[in-house]
Structures are given as C-alpha cells and as structure tokens.
Amino acid sequence: MGSTPETWMTVTQALGNTYFAPVAVSTLLTGAGLVAMSGAFGFTDGFVMLGLVVWIYSAVSNSTYGRKLDQRTGEAMAAGNPDLVQQAETKRALFHVSHIALLTLVLAAMVLKLGS
C-alpha cells in the first residue's frame, strides 16, 4: 500500500464507509422510532429538530467536503510534501472539531430537552 500514514488513511476511509455510515443511519432510525413511539416528545420539539438538522448537515458535509479533505490529505501524503500534509491535516482537524462541537450542542439540547 505505501507508507504507514497512507495505509492509515485508507483504513479510516474504509471504516467510514463500512462502519460509521451504517451506525449513523441506525442512530437516526432509532431516534426517529423513539420519538414516534413516545407520547412525551414529537418531531416538532426543538431538540429533536436540532438533532435532525445537525444529523443531515453532518451526513452531507462528511460525504462531500470531508471526503474531499481526505482525498487531499492522501494526495499530499503520496506526494511526500510535509507542508501540504500539515495544511491538509489542519483543515481535517478543524472540520472534525466543528462536528464534535455541533454534536456536543445537540447532546446538551437533548439532555436539557430544549424547545419541548
């Protein structure tokens, strides 16, 4: 395959397609089922709507911009240019930190049941 970083990129991309995507869909379906069966909450409650919006945003941004960032990082690694690798890794890190911040916001909204 190549160097260890290139191999790691390949493995993590494969995990994203075979593991994380199905788990994300399962999480969405489980959450929607819980809301549908619950008499206490509905799809119009603020924290449920926020969760759905962030889930959609995350799915779309990961499958478009996130995939592009992974590709650029792989290309920089293959080129052997440490400056390009650093730039690409910094962009990937910021992208993932922004997702973690959004998911933390959603988790807090769900715990506090904001908008219900």
Secondary structure, 3 states (H helix, E strand, C coil): CCCHHHHHHHHHHHHHHHHHHHHHHHHHHHHHHHHHHCCCCCCCCHHHHHHHHHHHHHHHHHHHHHHHHHHHHHHHHHHCCHHHHHHHHHHHHHHHHHHHHHHHHHHHHHHHCCCC
